């Protein structure tokens, strides 16, 4: 079974990096602060949704399905935060 603490730390780490990048973007481009703040809010909403998924696996009594569930969740974490970083990059062009 996946270590839930590690997954939650990974989610928080990625959110922390996103928020830091958003803060830096606001510092260098104050005219785009509303768009950047929207990306920051989406990151927090994503974090909350991912925490809900981490805490509630679909089939908790089947170890094989739980492993597959958390493997898919790890991929989702990378993909979703990657989309937010790309969105931030587009704003900063």
Biotite code that builds the C-alpha atoms (Angstrom):
import biotite.structure as struc

atoms = struc.array([
    struc.Atom([0.000, 0.000, 0.000], chain_id="A", res_id=1, res_name="UNK", atom_name="CA", element="C"),
    struc.Atom([1.153, 3.497, -0.773], chain_id="A", res_id=2, res_name="UNK", atom_name="CA", element="C"),
    struc.Atom([2.421, 5.696, 1.994], chain_id="A", res_id=3, res_name="UNK", atom_name="CA", element="C"),
    struc.Atom([-0.250, 8.377, 2.247], chain_id="A", res_id=4, res_name="UNK", atom_name="CA", element="C"),
    struc.Atom([2.017, 10.749, 4.115], chain_id="A", res_id=5, res_name="UNK", atom_name="CA", element="C"),
    struc.Atom([4.495, 10.766, 1.211], chain_id="A", res_id=6, res_name="UNK", atom_name="CA", element="C"),
    struc.Atom([1.733, 11.416, -1.329], chain_id="A", res_id=7, res_name="UNK", atom_name="CA", element="C"),
    struc.Atom([0.381, 14.305, 0.714], chain_id="A", res_id=8, res_name="UNK", atom_name="CA", element="C"),
    struc.Atom([3.859, 15.778, 1.096], chain_id="A", res_id=9, res_name="UNK", atom_name="CA", element="C"),
    struc.Atom([4.359, 15.545, -2.658], chain_id="A", res_id=10, res_name="UNK", atom_name="CA", element="C"),
    struc.Atom([1.074, 17.338, -3.299], chain_id="A", res_id=11, res_name="UNK", atom_name="CA", element="C"),
    struc.Atom([1.969, 20.062, -0.799], chain_id="A", res_id=12, res_name="UNK", atom_name="CA", element="C"),
    struc.Atom([5.465, 20.415, -2.276], chain_id="A", res_id=13, res_name="UNK", atom_name="CA", element="C"),
    struc.Atom([4.098, 20.907, -5.785], chain_id="A", res_id=14, res_name="UNK", atom_name="CA", element="C"),
    struc.Atom([1.556, 23.437, -4.526], chain_id="A", res_id=15, res_name="UNK", atom_name="CA", element="C"),
    struc.Atom([4.297, 25.271, -2.634], chain_id="A", res_id=16, res_name="UNK", atom_name="CA", element="C"),
    struc.Atom([6.393, 25.486, -5.815], chain_id="A", res_id=17, res_name="UNK", atom_name="CA", element="C"),
    struc.Atom([3.398, 26.746, -7.795], chain_id="A", res_id=18, res_name="UNK", atom_name="CA", element="C"),
    struc.Atom([2.592, 29.423, -5.216], chain_id="A", res_id=19, res_name="UNK", atom_name="CA", element="C"),
    struc.Atom([6.243, 30.503, -5.090], chain_id="A", res_id=20, res_name="UNK", atom_name="CA", element="C"),
    struc.Atom([6.378, 30.802, -8.882], chain_id="A", res_id=21, res_name="UNK", atom_name="CA", element="C"),
    struc.Atom([3.110, 32.747, -8.837], chain_id="A", res_id=22, res_name="UNK", atom_name="CA", element="C"),
    struc.Atom([4.498, 35.134, -6.210], chain_id="A", res_id=23, res_name="UNK", atom_name="CA", element="C"),
    struc.Atom([7.591, 35.716, -8.306], chain_id="A", res_id=24, res_name="UNK", atom_name="CA", element="C"),
    struc.Atom([5.458, 36.287, -11.406], chain_id="A", res_id=25, res_name="UNK", atom_name="CA", element="C"),
    struc.Atom([3.319, 38.842, -9.556], chain_id="A", res_id=26, res_name="UNK", atom_name="CA", element="C"),
    struc.Atom([6.474, 40.594, -8.364], chain_id="A", res_id=27, res_name="UNK", atom_name="CA", element="C"),
    struc.Atom([7.865, 40.926, -11.884], chain_id="A", res_id=28, res_name="UNK", atom_name="CA", element="C"),
    struc.Atom([4.535, 41.507, -13.672], chain_id="A", res_id=29, res_name="UNK", atom_name="CA", element="C"),
    struc.Atom([2.154, 43.310, -11.336], chain_id="A", res_id=30, res_name="UNK", atom_name="CA", element="C"),
    struc.Atom([-0.180, 44.157, -14.238], chain_id="A", res_id=31, res_name="UNK", atom_name="CA", element="C"),
    struc.Atom([-1.132, 40.475, -14.569], chain_id="A", res_id=32, res_name="UNK", atom_name="CA", element="C"),
    struc.Atom([-1.766, 39.838, -10.892], chain_id="A", res_id=33, res_name="UNK", atom_name="CA", element="C"),
    struc.Atom([-5.433, 38.843, -11.278], chain_id="A", res_id=34, res_name="UNK", atom_name="CA", element="C"),
    struc.Atom([-4.639, 36.152, -13.877], chain_id="A", res_id=35, res_name="UNK", atom_name="CA", element="C"),
    struc.Atom([-1.755, 34.835, -11.795], chain_id="A", res_id=36, res_name="UNK", atom_name="CA", element="C"),
    struc.Atom([-3.873, 34.829, -8.646], chain_id="A", res_id=37, res_name="UNK", atom_name="CA", element="C"),
    struc.Atom([-6.460, 32.744, -10.515], chain_id="A", res_id=38, res_name="UNK", atom_name="CA", element="C"),
    struc.Atom([-3.787, 30.122, -11.255], chain_id="A", res_id=39, res_name="UNK", atom_name="CA", element="C"),
    struc.Atom([-2.846, 30.143, -7.577], chain_id="A", res_id=40, res_name="UNK", atom_name="CA", element="C"),
    struc.Atom([-6.476, 29.560, -6.592], chain_id="A", res_id=41, res_name="UNK", atom_name="CA", element="C"),
    struc.Atom([-6.753, 26.684, -9.069], chain_id="A", res_id=42, res_name="UNK", atom_name="CA", element="C"),
    struc.Atom([-3.680, 25.142, -7.463], chain_id="A", res_id=43, res_name="UNK", atom_name="CA", element="C"),
    struc.Atom([-5.269, 25.272, -4.015], chain_id="A", res_id=44, res_name="UNK", atom_name="CA", element="C"),
    struc.Atom([-8.495, 23.759, -5.355], chain_id="A", res_id=45, res_name="UNK", atom_name="CA", element="C"),
    struc.Atom([-6.472, 21.008, -7.034], chain_id="A", res_id=46, res_name="UNK", atom_name="CA", element="C"),
    struc.Atom([-4.641, 20.317, -3.789], chain_id="A", res_id=47, res_name="UNK", atom_name="CA", element="C"),
    struc.Atom([-7.913, 19.945, -1.906], chain_id="A", res_id=48, res_name="UNK", atom_name="CA", element="C"),
    struc.Atom([-9.350, 17.624, -4.569], chain_id="A", res_id=49, res_name="UNK", atom_name="CA", element="C"),
    struc.Atom([-6.198, 15.485, -4.576], chain_id="A", res_id=50, res_name="UNK", atom_name="CA", element="C"),
    struc.Atom([-6.216, 15.214, -0.784], chain_id="A", res_id=51, res_name="UNK", atom_name="CA", element="C"),
    struc.Atom([-9.785, 13.934, -0.993], chain_id="A", res_id=52, res_name="UNK", atom_name="CA", element="C"),
    struc.Atom([-8.700, 11.320, -3.531], chain_id="A", res_id=53, res_name="UNK", atom_name="CA", element="C"),
    struc.Atom([-5.712, 10.272, -1.423], chain_id="A", res_id=54, res_name="UNK", atom_name="CA", element="C"),
    struc.Atom([-7.892, 9.760, 1.637], chain_id="A", res_id=55, res_name="UNK", atom_name="CA", element="C"),
    struc.Atom([-10.649, 7.866, -0.193], chain_id="A", res_id=56, res_name="UNK", atom_name="CA", element="C"),
    struc.Atom([-9.395, 5.050, -2.448], chain_id="A", res_id=57, res_name="UNK", atom_name="CA", element="C"),
    struc.Atom([-12.071, 3.407, -4.573], chain_id="A", res_id=58, res_name="UNK", atom_name="CA", element="C"),
    struc.Atom([-11.545, -0.183, -3.389], chain_id="A", res_id=59, res_name="UNK", atom_name="CA", element="C"),
    struc.Atom([-9.739, -0.030, 0.000], chain_id="A", res_id=60, res_name="UNK", atom_name="CA", element="C"),
    struc.Atom([-9.885, -3.775, 0.707], chain_id="A", res_id=61, res_name="UNK", atom_name="CA", element="C"),
    struc.Atom([-8.222, -4.964, -2.508], chain_id="A", res_id=62, res_name="UNK", atom_name="CA", element="C"),
    struc.Atom([-4.437, -4.322, -2.320], chain_id="A", res_id=63, res_name="UNK", atom_name="CA", element="C"),
    struc.Atom([-3.904, -4.784, -6.051], chain_id="A", res_id=64, res_name="UNK", atom_name="CA", element="C"),
    struc.Atom([-6.510, -2.192, -6.959], chain_id="A", res_id=65, res_name="UNK", atom_name="CA", element="C"),
    struc.Atom([-5.234, 0.178, -4.275], chain_id="A", res_id=66, res_name="UNK", atom_name="CA", element="C"),
    struc.Atom([-1.731, 0.058, -5.785], chain_id="A", res_id=67, res_name="UNK", atom_name="CA", element="C"),
    struc.Atom([-3.127, 0.778, -9.239], chain_id="A", res_id=68, res_name="UNK", atom_name="CA", element="C"),
    struc.Atom([-5.286, 3.573, -7.840], chain_id="A", res_id=69, res_name="UNK", atom_name="CA", element="C"),
    struc.Atom([-2.353, 5.323, -6.186], chain_id="A", res_id=70, res_name="UNK", atom_name="CA", element="C"),
    struc.Atom([-0.126, 4.842, -9.249], chain_id="A", res_id=71, res_name="UNK", atom_name="CA", element="C"),
    struc.Atom([-2.787, 6.556, -11.360], chain_id="A", res_id=72, res_name="UNK", atom_name="CA", element="C"),
    struc.Atom([-3.118, 9.249, -8.718], chain_id="A", res_id=73, res_name="UNK", atom_name="CA", element="C"),
    struc.Atom([0.627, 9.956, -8.856], chain_id="A", res_id=74, res_name="UNK", atom_name="CA", element="C"),
    struc.Atom([0.379, 10.388, -12.632], chain_id="A", res_id=75, res_name="UNK", atom_name="CA", element="C"),
    struc.Atom([-2.582, 12.704, -12.155], chain_id="A", res_id=76, res_name="UNK", atom_name="CA", element="C"),
    struc.Atom([-0.627, 14.823, -9.653], chain_id="A", res_id=77, res_name="UNK", atom_name="CA", element="C"),
    struc.Atom([2.195, 15.317, -12.140], chain_id="A", res_id=78, res_name="UNK", atom_name="CA", element="C"),
    struc.Atom([-0.135, 16.023, -15.076], chain_id="A", res_id=79, res_name="UNK", atom_name="CA", element="C"),
    struc.Atom([-2.452, 18.453, -13.308], chain_id="A", res_id=80, res_name="UNK", atom_name="CA", element="C"),
    struc.Atom([0.279, 20.519, -11.676], chain_id="A", res_id=81, res_name="UNK", atom_name="CA", element="C"),
    struc.Atom([2.146, 20.472, -14.991], chain_id="A", res_id=82, res_name="UNK", atom_name="CA", element="C"),
    struc.Atom([-0.890, 22.031, -16.659], chain_id="A", res_id=83, res_name="UNK", atom_name="CA", element="C"),
    struc.Atom([-0.968, 24.779, -14.039], chain_id="A", res_id=84, res_name="UNK", atom_name="CA", element="C"),
    struc.Atom([2.745, 25.503, -14.516], chain_id="A", res_id=85, res_name="UNK", atom_name="CA", element="C"),
    struc.Atom([2.184, 25.688, -18.278], chain_id="A", res_id=86, res_name="UNK", atom_name="CA", element="C"),
    struc.Atom([-0.728, 28.053, -17.753], chain_id="A", res_id=87, res_name="UNK", atom_name="CA", element="C"),
    struc.Atom([1.479, 30.264, -15.594], chain_id="A", res_id=88, res_name="UNK", atom_name="CA", element="C"),
    struc.Atom([4.162, 30.212, -18.270], chain_id="A", res_id=89, res_name="UNK", atom_name="CA", element="C"),
    struc.Atom([1.660, 31.315, -20.897], chain_id="A", res_id=90, res_name="UNK", atom_name="CA", element="C"),
    struc.Atom([0.612, 34.249, -18.705], chain_id="A", res_id=91, res_name="UNK", atom_name="CA", element="C"),
    struc.Atom([4.243, 35.303, -18.262], chain_id="A", res_id=92, res_name="UNK", atom_name="CA", element="C"),
    struc.Atom([5.089, 35.466, -21.964], chain_id="A", res_id=93, res_name="UNK", atom_name="CA", element="C"),
])
